[in-house]
Amino acid sequence: MLSLCLKNKMEIIVNWKVIDTEEMFYEQFLSQVNAPEWHGRNLDALADSIITGDINGIEPPYLIKNINSNSAPEAIKEFQNKVLTVFTEAAMEPREIKVEIE
């Protein structure tokens, strides 16, 4: 996945249709925010890095665009809901994070 710069706002794409495992999600998302190799692969680490910040190479402002959300494999839907909750919480913080779910 490529991140696109749109008027000083990065667009991070999460394509749920191609995510079969939690590890696939972390590979897709963390590579786009230039996360360090030591970044944890769990929801707490995800929240820390996008809500608290100063961990990833790419910091807000950015848009997290979730595409094909209704096409996520059944096996990943519970995890998907938890991730979308983290993203929604991040969007409520004063960090210039916008979240779209398609």
C-alpha positions as CSV (number, residue, x, y, z in Angstrom):
1,M,0.0,0.0,0.0
2,L,1.2,3.5,-0.8
3,S,0.5,6.5,1.3
4,L,-0.4,9.6,-0.6
5,C,0.2,13.2,0.4
6,L,-2.9,15.3,0.0
7,K,-2.4,19.0,0.8
8,N,-0.1,18.2,3.7
9,K,-2.3,15.4,4.9
10,M,-1.1,11.8,4.5
11,E,-3.7,9.2,3.3
12,I,-3.2,5.8,4.9
13,I,-5.3,3.1,3.2
14,V,-6.4,0.0,5.1
15,N,-7.9,-2.4,2.6
16,W,-9.9,-4.8,4.7
17,K,-10.7,-7.1,1.8
18,V,-7.2,-8.4,1.6
19,I,-6.5,-8.7,5.4
20,D,-6.9,-12.3,6.5
21,T,-5.0,-12.1,9.8
22,E,-4.1,-9.6,12.5
23,E,-0.5,-9.8,11.3
24,M,-1.5,-8.8,7.8
25,F,-3.3,-5.7,9.2
26,Y,-0.2,-4.7,11.1
27,E,2.1,-5.2,8.1
28,Q,-0.2,-3.1,5.9
29,F,-0.8,-0.3,8.4
30,L,2.6,0.0,10.2
31,S,4.5,0.1,6.9
32,Q,2.5,3.1,5.8
33,V,3.2,5.1,9.0
34,N,6.9,4.1,8.9
35,A,6.7,2.4,12.3
36,P,10.0,1.2,13.8
37,E,10.8,-2.5,13.7
38,W,10.2,-2.8,17.5
39,H,6.6,-1.5,17.2
40,G,4.3,-3.9,19.0
41,R,1.7,-5.8,17.1
42,N,-1.2,-5.4,19.4
43,L,-4.0,-3.0,19.9
44,D,-2.4,-1.2,22.9
45,A,0.7,-0.5,20.9
46,L,-1.4,0.7,17.9
47,A,-3.3,3.1,20.2
48,D,-0.1,4.3,21.8
49,S,1.6,5.0,18.4
50,I,-1.3,6.9,16.8
51,I,-3.0,8.5,19.8
52,T,0.1,9.3,21.9
53,G,2.5,9.7,19.0
54,D,6.2,10.3,18.7
55,I,6.8,6.6,17.7
56,N,6.2,6.4,13.9
57,G,8.1,8.1,11.2
58,I,4.9,9.6,9.9
59,E,2.8,11.6,12.3
60,P,-0.5,13.5,11.8
61,P,-2.1,15.2,10.2
62,Y,-3.4,12.2,8.3
63,L,-6.5,10.4,7.0
64,I,-6.9,6.7,7.8
65,K,-9.1,5.5,5.0
66,N,-10.6,2.1,5.6
67,I,-11.8,0.6,2.3
68,N,-13.8,-2.6,1.7
69,S,-14.8,-2.6,5.3
70,N,-17.8,-4.8,4.7
71,S,-15.7,-7.3,2.7
72,A,-13.4,-8.2,5.5
73,P,-13.1,-12.0,5.9
74,E,-15.4,-13.3,8.7
75,A,-12.4,-14.6,10.7
76,I,-11.0,-11.0,11.1
77,K,-14.3,-9.1,11.8
78,E,-14.0,-9.0,15.6
79,F,-10.4,-7.7,15.3
80,Q,-11.5,-5.2,12.6
81,N,-14.1,-3.8,15.0
82,K,-11.5,-3.3,17.7
83,V,-9.1,-1.6,15.3
84,L,-11.9,0.7,14.0
85,T,-12.6,1.6,17.7
86,V,-9.0,2.6,18.2
87,F,-9.1,4.6,15.0
88,T,-12.3,6.3,16.1
89,E,-10.8,7.1,19.5
90,A,-7.7,8.6,17.8
91,A,-10.0,10.8,15.7
92,M,-11.5,12.3,18.8
93,E,-8.1,13.4,20.1
94,P,-6.5,16.7,19.2
95,R,-4.0,15.0,16.8
96,E,-5.5,16.0,13.4
97,I,-6.4,12.4,12.6
98,K,-9.4,11.8,10.3
99,V,-11.0,8.4,9.8
100,E,-13.1,7.3,6.9
101,I,-14.9,3.9,6.8
102,E,-16.1,2.7,3.4
